């Protein structure tokens, strides 16, 4: 039994109002054979025992405990549920029907980067079974391999924060363009999916010294500034950053995502694309620096220990709820990119791969995934308004980049587990 320690896990799992999930919605070029995918899933979970768990209460804490029930392939990829009774109490749910595969997981279990090895292993076993061929997926993890302690253990537990100077408290962000209050009455998510050619995209990015992160931050900034010109100084975006290196690990499966916050301004709006990229790229690099991240991690660990010191779950819930409410109201949108992927031969059979971030308080997010010669971009929000997607598409095409595919999907939000 493993007690949840890191502040991320506490925030994402203490109560249903603030639970967070992510869906990987993967569309293949032919119908999925359910029996073969179930076999692949059974083989895959053997390699990831730390995902074969359930969330349980132990006194006034939450713990992860081995789940002895089977991990089942469900047939509801369009509308999965994470309610414990309907999911054998797992923190992830794999479902497939037709051409769509959905890998849905709770952020208390992993983050977008650390779920990808699981997906690669699932791809490996399915491809071998379905095509009777080697999928040639590099660095794939297979059942029977030795698993390192670094992969299993929570890096926050061993992180020594005692000698690190804590950062000074940042002033609370004021006057933020915030969309959280515009949630759909039915709690649906509106996902706008773009596919770009990665070769032409990276050629353009390299011509101005941009990374995928910084370039999409620019596109999203300019999109929002065009639609809300009177709020140009209130546009605040966060960029996801991997904290593993600062924690002294490379291969942890735990949720170790931090964010870099960047506020737009009228002065930045006047800069050329190249100059604006230099500003944003430098802020991302600075915010990703190990020595910058360590004090933030020390503060997170200190706060996690403070939460643990509270005697009741009600007190812990109240603390976490307050922090999350303030945090979510301090930014306009988020940009996340887990890096370039390589899915081997099965990549050519994937026609779409869209990442959907779920929370009961829906927010504006832009999720990026890249493999083979394609970028899959998912812009999502909790209100039915196409203006942001239309202008984002215009910004992309104004840079000389073509959207090879564009679709809008209305996605039911994931029913949330209720631990209260």
C-alpha positions in Angstrom: 0.0 0.0 0.0 1.4 3.4 -1.1 0.2 6.6 0.5 -0.3 9.4 -1.9 2.3 12.0 -1.0 3.1 14.5 -3.8 0.9 17.6 -3.9 -0.1 16.8 -7.5 -1.6 13.5 -6.4 -3.4 15.1 -3.5 -4.8 17.8 -5.7 -6.0 15.5 -8.4 -7.6 12.8 -6.2 -9.0 14.2 -3.0 -12.5 14.9 -4.2 -14.6 14.6 -7.4 -14.9 18.4 -7.9 -11.2 18.7 -8.6 -10.3 15.3 -10.1 -8.4 15.6 -13.4 -8.3 13.0 -16.2 -6.7 12.8 -19.6 -8.0 10.9 -22.6 -5.8 9.7 -25.4 -8.3 9.3 -28.3 -6.6 7.3 -31.0 -8.2 6.6 -34.4 -7.0 3.7 -36.5 -7.4 3.2 -40.3 -9.5 0.0 -39.7 -11.8 -1.5 -37.0 -10.1 -2.6 -33.8 -10.3 -6.4 -33.1 -11.5 -6.4 -29.5 -10.3 -9.8 -28.6 -6.8 -9.0 -29.8 -6.8 -5.6 -28.0 -7.9 -7.3 -24.7 -5.0 -9.8 -25.0 -2.7 -6.9 -25.7 -4.0 -5.1 -22.6 -3.6 -8.2 -20.4 0.0 -8.5 -21.6 0.7 -4.8 -21.2 -0.5 -4.4 -17.6 2.0 -7.1 -16.5 4.8 -4.7 -17.4 3.2 -1.8 -15.3 2.2 -3.2 -11.9 2.1 0.4 -10.5 -1.0 1.0 -12.8 -2.7 -2.1 -11.4 -3.9 -0.3 -8.4 -7.0 1.3 -6.9 -7.5 4.3 -4.7 -8.7 3.5 -1.1 -9.2 5.4 2.1 -7.0 4.5 5.0 -8.0 6.5 8.1 -7.8 10.1 7.1 -5.6 9.6 4.1 -5.8 8.1 0.6 -3.6 5.2 -0.5 -2.9 3.2 -3.7 -3.5 -0.5 -3.2 -3.0 -3.4 -5.5 -6.1 -4.1 -7.5 -6.7 -7.8 -7.8 -9.6 -7.4 -10.3 -8.8 -7.8 -14.1 -8.1 -4.8 -16.2 -10.9 -5.0 -18.8 -11.2 -3.6 -22.3 -14.5 -1.7 -22.4 -16.5 -0.7 -25.5 -17.3 2.9 -24.7 -14.4 5.0 -26.2 -16.7 7.9 -27.0 -17.9 8.3 -23.4 -15.8 6.4 -20.9 -16.5 6.6 -17.1 -14.1 6.6 -14.2 -16.7 5.8 -11.6 -15.1 3.0 -9.5 -18.0 0.6 -9.6 -18.1 0.8 -13.4 -14.4 0.4 -13.8 -13.3 -2.3 -11.4 -11.9 0.7 -9.3 -9.0 1.3 -11.6 -7.5 4.8 -12.2 -7.3 4.1 -15.9 -9.8 2.9 -18.4 -9.1 1.4 -21.8 -11.9 1.2 -24.3 -12.3 0.5 -28.0 -15.0 0.3 -30.6 -14.9 0.7 -34.3 -11.7 2.5 -35.2 -11.4 4.4 -31.9 -9.2 3.4 -29.0 -9.4 5.5 -25.8 -6.8 5.4 -23.0 -8.2 7.4 -20.1 -6.3 7.9 -16.9 -6.4 9.9 -13.7 -3.6 12.4 -13.1 -3.1 11.0 -9.6 -1.6 8.0 -11.4 0.6 9.5 -14.1 1.1 12.5 -16.4 0.9 12.7 -20.2 4.6 11.9 -20.6 4.6 8.8 -18.3 1.4 7.3 -19.8 3.1 7.1 -23.3 5.3 4.1 -22.5 2.1 2.2 -21.5 0.5 3.2 -24.8 3.6 2.1 -26.7 3.5 -1.3 -25.0 -0.2 -1.7 -25.8 0.5 -0.8 -29.4 3.4 -3.3 -29.5 1.3 -6.3 -28.3 -1.7 -5.4 -30.4 0.3 -5.0 -33.6 2.2 -8.3 -33.1 -1.1 -10.1 -32.5 -3.1 -8.4 -35.3 -0.4 -8.3 -38.0 1.8 -11.1 -36.9 4.8 -8.9 -37.4 7.4 -6.9 -35.4 6.1 -3.3 -34.9 9.6 -2.0 -34.5 8.8 0.4 -31.8 12.0 1.8 -30.3 12.5 1.7 -26.5 9.3 -0.3 -25.9 8.9 -1.8 -22.5 7.8 -5.4 -22.4 6.4 -7.8 -19.8 9.0 -9.8 -18.0 11.6 -7.0 -17.9 13.1 -5.8 -14.7 11.5 -2.6 -13.4 13.8 -0.1 -11.8 13.0 1.4 -8.4 13.3 4.9 -10.0 10.4 4.0 -12.3 8.2 2.9 -9.4 9.1 5.2 -6.4 7.6 8.6 -5.9 10.5 11.0 -6.5 9.0 13.6 -4.1 9.7 11.3 -1.2 13.5 11.2 -1.8 13.8 14.8 -2.9 15.8 16.7 -0.3 14.3 20.1 0.1 16.0 21.0 3.4 18.9 23.0 2.0 17.0 24.7 -0.9 15.9 28.2 -0.4 12.1 28.5 -0.9 11.0 31.0 -3.6 9.4 34.2 -2.4 5.6 34.2 -2.6 4.5 35.5 -6.0 1.9 38.3 -6.1 -1.5 36.9 -7.0 -2.3 37.4 -10.7 -4.9 40.1 -11.2 -7.2 40.8 -14.2 -6.9 37.5 -15.9 -9.0 36.6 -18.9 -10.6 33.5 -17.4 -13.0 31.1 -19.2 -13.8 28.8 -16.3 -17.1 30.4 -15.6 -18.4 29.6 -19.1 -18.9 25.9 -18.6 -21.4 24.0 -20.8 -24.6 23.1 -18.8 -24.2 19.5 -19.8 -20.4 19.6 -18.9 -19.5 18.7 -22.5 -16.1 19.5 -23.9 -15.7 21.1 -27.3 -12.5 19.8 -29.0 -11.1 21.3 -32.2 -8.6 19.0 -33.8 -6.0 20.1 -36.3 -3.4 18.0 -38.1 -0.3 19.6 -39.5 2.6 18.4 -41.6 5.5 18.2 -39.1 8.2 18.7 -41.8 6.9 22.0 -43.0 6.0 23.0 -39.4 9.5 22.3 -38.1 11.1 24.0 -41.1 9.1 27.2 -40.3 9.9 26.8 -36.6 13.6 26.4 -37.2 13.6 29.5 -39.5 12.7 31.6 -36.5 14.4 29.6 -33.8 11.1 28.3 -32.3 10.2 25.1 -30.5 6.7 23.6 -30.9 5.8 24.9 -27.5 6.9 28.5 -28.1 5.3 28.7 -31.5 1.9 27.5 -30.4 2.0 29.9 -27.5 2.5 32.7 -30.0 -0.4 31.4 -32.2 -2.7 31.1 -29.1 -1.7 34.5 -27.8 -2.4 36.2 -31.1 -5.7 34.3 -31.4 -7.0 35.5 -28.1 -5.7 39.0 -28.6 -7.6 39.2 -31.9 -10.9 38.1 -30.3 -10.5 40.0 -27.0 -8.4 43.1 -27.9 -9.7 45.0 -24.9 -8.2 42.2 -22.6 -4.8 41.9 -24.3 -2.9 42.6 -21.0 -5.0 39.9 -19.2 -4.1 36.9 -21.3 -2.0 34.5 -19.2 -0.9 31.2 -20.6 0.9 28.3 -18.8 3.3 26.0 -20.5 3.8 22.5 -19.1 7.3 21.6 -17.9 8.7 18.2 -16.9 10.2 18.3 -13.4 11.9 14.9 -13.5 15.4 16.2 -14.1 15.1 18.6 -11.2 13.8 15.8 -9.0 16.9 13.7 -9.9 15.1 11.1 -11.9 14.6 10.2 -15.6 12.1 7.5 -15.6 9.5 8.0 -12.9 5.9 7.2 -13.8 4.5 9.6 -11.2 2.8 12.9 -12.2 5.7 15.4 -12.2 4.3 18.2 -14.3 4.9 21.9 -13.4 3.9 25.0 -15.3 5.6 28.1 -16.5 3.3 31.2 -16.5 3.7 33.9 -19.2 1.5 37.0 -19.3 0.9 38.7 -22.7 1.1 42.5 -23.1 0.6 45.2 -25.6 4.4 45.6 -25.9 4.7 41.9 -26.8 1.9 42.2 -29.4 4.0 44.8 -31.3 7.0 42.4 -31.7 7.6 40.5 -34.9 7.1 36.7 -34.7 10.8 36.1 -34.5 11.4 38.6 -31.7 8.3 37.5 -29.8 9.5 33.9 -30.1 12.8 34.9 -28.6 11.0 36.4 -25.6 8.8 33.4 -25.0 11.4 30.7 -25.8 13.8 32.3 -23.3 11.1 32.4 -20.6 10.4 28.7 -21.2 14.1 27.8 -21.0 14.5 29.8 -17.9 11.4 28.3 -16.3 12.6 24.8 -17.2 16.1 25.2 -15.7 16.8 22.8 -12.9 18.0 25.5 -10.5 14.8 27.4 -11.1 12.6 24.3 -10.6 14.2 23.1 -7.4 12.9 25.9 -5.2 9.4 25.4 -6.6 9.6 21.7 -5.9 10.8 22.4 -2.4 7.8 24.6 -1.8 5.5 21.9 -3.2 7.0 19.3 -0.9 6.7 21.6 2.0 3.0 22.2 1.2 2.4 18.5 0.7 3.8 17.9 4.1 1.6 20.6 5.5 -1.4 18.9 4.0 -0.4 15.6 5.5 -0.1 17.1 8.9 -3.8 17.9 8.9 -5.8 15.4 10.9 -8.9 15.0 8.8 -9.7 14.5 5.2 -12.2 17.4 5.4 -9.3 19.8 6.3 -7.1 18.3 3.5 -9.9 18.7 1.0 -10.5 22.3 2.0 -6.8 23.2 1.6 -6.5 21.5 -1.8 -9.7 22.9 -3.1 -8.7 26.4 -2.2 -5.3 26.1 -3.9 -6.8 24.6 -7.1 -9.5 27.2 -7.3 -6.9 30.0 -7.0 -4.6 28.3 -9.4 -7.2 27.7 -12.1 -8.4 31.3 -12.0 -4.9 32.6 -12.5 -4.5 31.7 -16.1 -6.4 31.9 -19.4 -5.2 28.7 -21.1 -2.5 26.1 -21.2 -0.1 24.7 -23.8 1.3 21.1 -23.4 3.7 19.1 -25.5 5.1 15.8 -24.2 7.7 15.6 -27.0 8.2 13.8 -30.3 6.9 10.2 -30.2 7.9 7.1 -32.3 5.3 4.3 -32.5 7.1 2.3 -35.1 5.0 0.6 -37.9 1.7 1.1 -36.1 2.1 4.8 -36.5 1.2 4.5 -40.2 -2.2 3.0 -39.2 -3.1 5.9 -36.9 -5.2 8.6 -38.6 -5.7 10.8 -35.5 -4.3 11.0 -32.0 -5.9 13.7 -29.8 -5.2 14.4 -26.2 -8.2 15.6 -24.1 -7.8 17.1 -20.6 -10.8 16.6 -18.4 -11.8 18.4 -15.3 -15.2 19.4 -13.9 -14.0 23.0 -14.1 -13.2 23.0 -17.9 -10.5 25.3 -19.1 -9.0 26.4 -22.4 -6.1 24.1 -23.3 -4.0 23.3 -26.4 -2.5 19.8 -26.4 0.2 18.9 -28.9 1.3 15.4 -30.0 3.8 14.6 -32.8 4.9 11.4 -34.5 5.9 10.3 -38.0 5.4 13.4 -40.1 2.3 14.8 -38.3 1.5 17.2 -35.5 -1.9 16.5 -33.9 -3.2 19.6 -32.2 -6.3 19.6 -29.9 -7.8 22.9 -28.8 -10.5 22.4 -26.2 -12.7 24.4 -24.0 -16.0 23.9 -22.1 -18.2 26.3 -24.1 -19.6 26.1 -27.6 -17.9 28.9 -29.4 -15.9 28.3 -32.6 -14.3 31.7 -32.7 -11.1 30.7 -31.0 -10.6 27.6 -33.2 -11.4 29.6 -36.4 -8.9 32.3 -35.5 -6.2 29.8 -34.4 -6.6 28.1 -37.8 -6.2 31.5 -39.4 -3.0 32.3 -37.4 -1.5 28.9 -38.4 -2.3 29.4 -42.1 -1.1 33.0 -42.0 2.4 31.6 -41.2 2.2 29.6 -44.4 1.3 26.3 -42.7 -1.5 24.1 -44.0 -4.0 22.3 -41.8 -4.2 18.9 -43.4 -7.2 18.0 -41.3 -9.6 19.9 -39.1 -12.6 18.5 -37.2 -14.7 19.6 -34.3 -15.9 17.1 -31.8 -18.4 17.4 -28.9 -17.1 15.1 -26.2 -19.0 14.1 -23.0 -17.0 14.9 -19.9 -15.8 11.8 -18.0 -18.0 10.9 -15.1 -15.8 11.5 -12.1 -15.1 9.1 -9.2 -16.5 10.2 -5.9 -14.4 9.5 -2.9 -16.3 11.9 -0.6 
